[in-house]
Amino acid sequence: MVPFSIAGIQMNISMEHANIDAMGHKLDVLMARFPWVQMVVFSELAPFGPAPRHAQATGGPAEQIFCQMAARHGLWLLPGSMFERIGDDIYNTTPVISPTGTVVTRYRKMFPFLPYEQGIKPGTEFCVFDVPDVGRFGVSICYDMWFPETTRTLVSMGAECILHPTMTDTIDRDVELPIARASATINQCYFFDINGVGDCGTGRSIVVGPSGYVIHEAGGGEETMPVEIDLSRVRREREVGIRGLGQTLKSFRDRPIEFPVYQKHLGKKDYLDSLGPLIKPTRGTRSDVQVAPARTVDAAGALPYPVASMVVDAESVAPVDIAPLGHAHL
């Protein structure tokens, strides 16, 4: 057995002010109660929320504070992610901090949540790191999970546990839960998918084991989730198969074909090219009511994610009278 203890912290994330002090408090309480925890993972954009105006240079003041937290408690720390400014570019970046307070690597989100996470540059490098005498870990962020190639690549690089900070405050959280479970199962690994609550999340963080069993699924409030994992179980699953059945990684390794859909360099036009540009939908004509397009917020204050969602059956919406500006029907 190779035991290792990881805690996900699902906490209230505010859009109005920095959350760093609150994160430090949560970390202090966690370690006072569960001193055996060796790694902590917060949700995506936990320090400042999804506001690019808070972007800091690589290794900036916020990251230094988190390095001090990790060193004080002697643990591995992924403080969610932060917007990182490199020249004129802004990335959504997760630092990986060792128990000595050293940043051992950084992961830049490969798939910003387009067309909503506008202005954020995608990263191009996968991120794995080793915990000595324990095993190899991989990092991805939120929307990356929707592209199974990201997790498959991390696992092909040897990752045995995927650490996945997310920020989902929308109606598709119920879809993400089975994606997390499937990601763990088909890749025979642990998967820690940690969400926030409050302004920046609906909770329901999930931890899945290499057999596809859900170890824990959080509710919709604040929650601390310390879990001991066993990476020897990952190695056994990969040797003999999921629950003694499908040996998916070996089958993928021994595949007789390559997948032409990935060969973009051939310049061949196919169905995907017919889908149109990747742009944010705007209001249009519905039920014979012409609605002006939504206003665009300036980039400095724009929210890269929608903060609320509404489901409408277009066929059931009746025509309505539009009140003059300054009047409302209450």
Buried (B, 14 or more C-beta within 10 A) or exposed (E): EBEBBBBBBBBBBBBEEBBBEBBBEBBEEBBEEEEEBBBBBBBBBBBBBBBBEBBBEEEBEBBEBBBEBBBBBEBBBBBBBBBBBEEEEBBBBBBBBBBEBEBEBBBBBBBBBBEBBBEBBBBEEBBBBEBEEBBBBBBBBBBBBBEBEBBBBBBBEEBBBBBBBBBBBBEEBEEBBEBBBBBBBBBBBBBBBBBBBBBBBBBBBBBBBBBBEEBBBBEEEBBBBBBEBBBEBBBBBBEEBBEEEBBBBEEEEEEEEEEEEEEEEEEEEEEEEEEEEEEEEEEEEEEEEEEEEEEEEEEEEBBBBEEEEEEEEEEEEEEEEEEEEEEEEE
